[in-house]
Amino acid sequence: MTSRGLTVFLIVMAVLVLIDLYAYKGVNTALAGFGTTTRRVVRIAYWVISVGMLGLLVWAALTFQEQRANRNYSFMFSMSALFMLFFLPKLVIILFHGLDDILHVFRWGWWKLTPAGEASGETMTRWRFISQMGLYASAIP
């Protein structure tokens, strides 16, 4: 592998690790309602599969020239299929989780740019307000 090829490969690996970390954040958020044992099993399985796939990708990159020389196309197709099988779902997780994070950033920015004015008097919760409005609406003949 040339130095340029190695640099590109390391950048791709770094991006894949970042994808794994961000997708794990989404998986971890989805597991919040489950028991401790379930969360632990899913977390361990997630990282075993992720590290195994990255290791397989490194091995495939190291033996790529040999496989190409042997015209072993089934090996290359199998590696492509495994890559899509395990990394495309992570991209879907990132799409939805990232959209949620972007919306949070916009909300945070909006709250910082337009601070709420001081409210005079007693504050009221939403449920109390709705209950009182229902009471007032029922009093109208």
N, C-alpha and C positions, 0 to 999 in steps of 0.2 A: 504494500500500500504506500503510495507516495505521501509526502508531507501534506500536500493540499488535500488529498483524499482523507488522510487521517484527521485533519482539521475539520473538514466537513462532517466526517463521521462523529467526531466528538461533539460538535454543535448539535447534530441530530440527536445524539444520545442525551445531551443536556436538556433539549426540548422535550424529549420523551419522558425524562425523569420529572420535569416540571408538570407535564400533563398528568403523570401518575400522582404527584402530590396534590394537585388541584382537584382531580377526580376523587381522590381519597377524602378530601374535605367534604365533597358532596355525599359520598357514601357514608361518612361518619355522621353527617347531619341527618341522613335518612335513618340511621340506626339509633337515633336518640330515644325512641320509644320502646326499644327492645331490652331484654334482660342482659345482664352482664356477660353471661356465658355465650349467648348468641352473638353479641357484639365482638367478643374476643375471638370466636371462631371465624366470623366473617372477616375481621381485620387481618388475622393471620393468613387466611386463605387468599385475601386480596394481595397481600405483600408477597406471599410465596409465588403466586401466579405472575405478578408484575416483575419481580426480580428474575424469575425463571424465563420469562419472555425476553427481558433485556439481555440476559445471559445467552439465550438462544440466538438473539440478533447479533451479538458480538461473535459468537461461534460461526454463524452464517457468513458474516463479513470476512472472517479470517479464512474460511474455506471456500469462498465464492469463486476464486480463480480455478481452483481444483475442480469444483462442480461444473463450471462452465467448460473446462477443457474436456471433461468426461461426457459432456452434453447431457447432463442429468437435469433435465428441465422439470421433472416431477418434484425434485428437491426445491427448486426455485418457486414453483407454484405452491408447494406446501408451505413454504416460509411466508409467502405473500398471503395465503389464506389464514394462517395462524395470526399474522400481524393484524389483518382486518378483523378477525374474530375477537381479539382481545383489546385492540386499541380503538376501533370505531365506537363501541359503546361508551368508552371513556370520553370521546369527543362529544357524544350526545349529552352525557352528564355535564360536561364543561359548558356546552351551549346553554342549557337551562340554568345551571348554577351561575354561570358568568352573567347571563341576562339579569338574574336576580341581584347580583352584586353591583352591576351597572346602575340598576334602578335605585339601590340603596345609596350609591354615591350621588346620584342626582337629587334624591330626597335630602340627603345630608347637606349638599350644596345649597339647595333651596332654603332649608332652615337657617343656614348660616347667613345667606344673603338677605333674607326677609325675616328678621327676628320678630317674634310676636310682641305686641304691645302689652303694657301692664294692664291687667284686668282689674277693674275696681269691684269691690263687693265680694260676695261669697262665691267660690267656684262650685261647679256642679259636675258630677259625672255624667257620661252619656246616657247610662241606663236610668238614672234619676230624671234627667231631662225628658227622655222618651216617656217615662211613666207619668210625669206631670203633664206633658202635652196630651197624652191619652186621656188623662183625667179632665183636663180643660176641654178637649174636643167632645167628650161625652156630656159635659155640662151645657153645651150649646143646644138650644131647642130645635 
